[in-house]
């Protein structure tokens, strides 16, 4: 048996189509995590199992490659169960050129000190994760709320056609396409939406990947 990362191929392929087209200097950052809030066998809330960068055209194949033999993923020598896994992506493209410059600065800092066990490959990936190229979407994460009531409140403060709602295991992510915000809400939407009950993390976040696993749940657009 193998791990199942892609749970609904149609949803996943539709999500890939939805992602912004990349420019020459851009990539997508993807992370497979094991989380103890989904399964207590994992001793860390966000144990990173695998992370990588990819273009839109290779995203499906790269994720499919994660579906290795069950038990191959381990945390401190203990096999990670399927139920603990969740796949995340940054929907805003990452800037490879900016990341390269940041990595040079980071390496300059590291090599002036005694080696402490750092992994150059992982250091570069961390810089890529932090190097947002374009903020196409602003993400608001709502947990443990009534979705219908919360969306009704949200739509009082921003135009509906700039919103994409991603249903997740614990609530939903509200992805706001910044270029489509009506002028009448331009100065007020951020404060208004951020103050709604249940709004947790906000900004340029990792989001669960629609059609893929999230602790036994399949995230999807609604």
HUDA-V273050 format. One record per pair of residues at least 12 apart in sequence whose C-alpha atoms are under 8 Angstrom apart, sorted by the first residue. I is the first residue (numbers start at 0). J is the second residue. D is the distance in whole Angstrom. If there is no record, write none. Layout:
BEGIN
I_J_D / I_J_D
END
This chain:
BEGIN
0_68_6 / 0_69_6 / 1_66_6 / 1_67_5 / 1_68_4 / 1_69_5 / 2_65_8 / 2_66_5 / 2_67_6 / 2_68_6 / 2_69_5 / 2_81_6 / 3_66_6 / 3_81_7 / 3_212_7 / 4_62_7 / 4_63_7 / 4_65_7 / 4_66_6 / 4_85_8 / 4_86_7 / 4_211_5 / 4_212_5 / 5_62_7 / 5_63_7 / 5_210_6 / 5_211_4 / 5_212_6 / 6_210_6 / 6_211_5 / 6_212_6 / 6_217_7 / 7_210_5 / 7_211_7 / 7_217_8 / 8_210_6 / 9_210_7 / 10_209_6 / 10_210_5 / 10_219_7 / 11_59_8 / 11_208_7 / 11_209_6 / 11_210_4 / 11_211_7 / 12_59_7 / 14_208_8 / 14_209_6 / 14_210_8 / 15_55_6 / 15_58_8 / 15_59_8 / 18_55_8 / 18_90_7 / 19_90_8 / 19_91_8 / 19_92_8 / 19_135_8 / 20_55_7 / 21_54_7 / 21_55_8 / 21_92_7 / 24_94_6 / 24_95_6 / 24_96_6 / 25_92_6 / 25_93_5 / 25_94_5 / 25_95_6 / 25_132_7 / 26_52_6 / 26_53_6 / 26_54_6 / 26_92_6 / 26_93_5 / 26_94_7 / 26_95_7 / 27_52_5 / 27_53_5 / 27_54_6 / 27_55_8 / 27_88_7 / 27_89_7 / 27_90_7 / 27_91_8 / 27_92_5 / 27_93_6 / 28_50_7 / 28_51_6 / 28_52_5 / 28_53_7 / 28_88_6 / 28_89_6 / 28_92_8 / 28_93_7 / 28_127_7 / 28_128_6 / 29_50_6 / 29_51_5 / 29_52_6 / 29_53_8 / 29_86_7 / 29_87_6 / 29_88_4 / 29_89_7 / 30_47_7 / 30_48_8 / 30_49_6 / 30_50_4 / 30_51_7 / 30_86_6 / 30_87_5 / 30_88_6 / 31_47_6 / 31_48_6 / 31_49_5 / 31_50_6 / 31_84_7 / 31_85_6 / 31_86_5 / 31_87_6 / 32_45_6 / 32_46_6 / 32_47_5 / 32_48_5 / 32_49_7 / 32_83_8 / 32_84_6 / 32_85_5 / 32_86_6 / 32_87_8 / 33_45_6 / 33_46_5 / 33_47_6 / 33_48_7 / 33_79_7 / 33_83_5 / 33_84_5 / 33_85_6 / 34_46_6 / 34_83_5 / 34_84_7 / 34_85_8 / 34_214_8 / 35_83_7 / 36_83_8 / 37_82_7 / 37_83_5 / 37_84_8 / 37_214_5 / 38_80_8 / 38_82_6 / 38_83_5 / 38_214_8 / 40_79_7 / 40_80_8 / 41_74_7 / 41_79_7 / 41_83_7 / 42_74_8 / 46_74_7 / 48_72_7 / 48_73_8 / 50_124_8 / 51_124_7 / 69_81_8 / 81_214_8 / 81_215_8 / 82_213_8 / 82_214_5 / 82_215_5 / 83_213_8 / 83_214_5 / 83_215_8 / 84_212_7 / 84_213_6 / 84_214_5 / 84_215_8 / 85_207_7 / 85_211_8 / 85_212_5 / 85_213_4 / 85_214_6 / 86_207_6 / 86_208_6 / 86_211_7 / 86_212_6 / 86_213_6 / 87_205_6 / 87_206_5 / 87_207_4 / 87_208_5 / 88_205_5 / 88_206_5 / 88_207_7 / 88_208_6 / 89_203_8 / 89_204_6 / 89_205_5 / 89_206_6 / 90_136_7 / 90_204_8 / 90_205_7 / 90_206_7 / 91_131_7 / 91_132_7 / 91_133_6 / 91_134_6 / 91_135_6 / 91_136_6 / 91_203_7 / 92_131_6 / 92_132_6 / 92_133_6 / 92_134_8 / 93_127_6 / 93_128_7 / 93_129_8 / 93_130_5 / 93_131_5 / 93_132_5 / 93_133_7 / 94_127_7 / 94_130_6 / 94_131_6 / 94_132_4 / 95_127_6 / 95_130_8 / 97_130_6 / 98_123_7 / 98_126_5 / 98_127_5 / 98_129_8 / 98_130_6 / 99_123_8 / 99_126_8 / 99_127_8 / 101_126_6 / 102_122_7 / 102_123_6 / 102_126_6 / 105_122_8 / 131_203_8 / 134_177_8 / 134_203_7 / 135_176_6 / 135_177_6 / 135_178_7 / 136_174_6 / 136_175_5 / 136_176_5 / 136_177_6 / 136_203_7 / 137_174_6 / 137_175_5 / 137_176_7 / 137_177_7 / 137_201_7 / 137_202_5 / 137_203_6 / 138_172_7 / 138_173_6 / 138_174_5 / 138_175_6 / 138_200_8 / 138_201_5 / 138_202_5 / 138_203_6 / 138_204_6 / 139_172_6 / 139_173_5 / 139_174_7 / 139_193_8 / 139_198_7 / 139_199_7 / 139_200_6 / 139_201_5 / 139_202_7 / 140_170_8 / 140_171_6 / 140_172_4 / 140_173_6 / 140_198_6 / 140_199_5 / 140_200_5 / 140_201_6 / 141_170_6 / 141_171_5 / 141_172_6 / 141_173_8 / 141_197_5 / 141_198_5 / 141_199_6 / 141_200_8 / 142_169_5 / 142_170_4 / 142_171_7 / 142_197_6 / 142_198_7 / 142_199_7 / 143_169_6 / 143_170_6 / 143_197_7 / 144_170_6 / 144_196_8 / 144_197_6 / 146_170_7 / 146_171_8 / 149_195_8 / 152_195_8 / 153_192_6 / 153_195_8 / 156_184_7 / 156_187_8 / 156_188_6 / 156_191_7 / 156_192_7 / 157_180_7 / 157_181_8 / 157_184_6 / 157_188_6 / 158_180_7 / 158_181_6 / 158_184_8 / 160_179_7 / 161_175_6 / 161_176_5 / 161_177_7 / 161_178_8 / 161_179_5 / 161_180_6 / 162_174_6 / 162_175_5 / 162_176_6 / 163_175_7 / 163_176_8 / 163_220_7 / 163_221_8 / 164_220_6 / 164_221_6 / 165_209_8 / 165_218_7 / 165_219_6 / 165_220_4 / 165_221_6 / 166_218_6 / 166_219_5 / 166_220_6 / 166_221_7 / 167_207_7 / 167_213_8 / 167_216_7 / 167_217_7 / 167_218_5 / 167_219_7 / 168_213_7 / 168_214_8 / 168_216_6 / 168_217_8 / 168_218_7 / 172_206_7
END
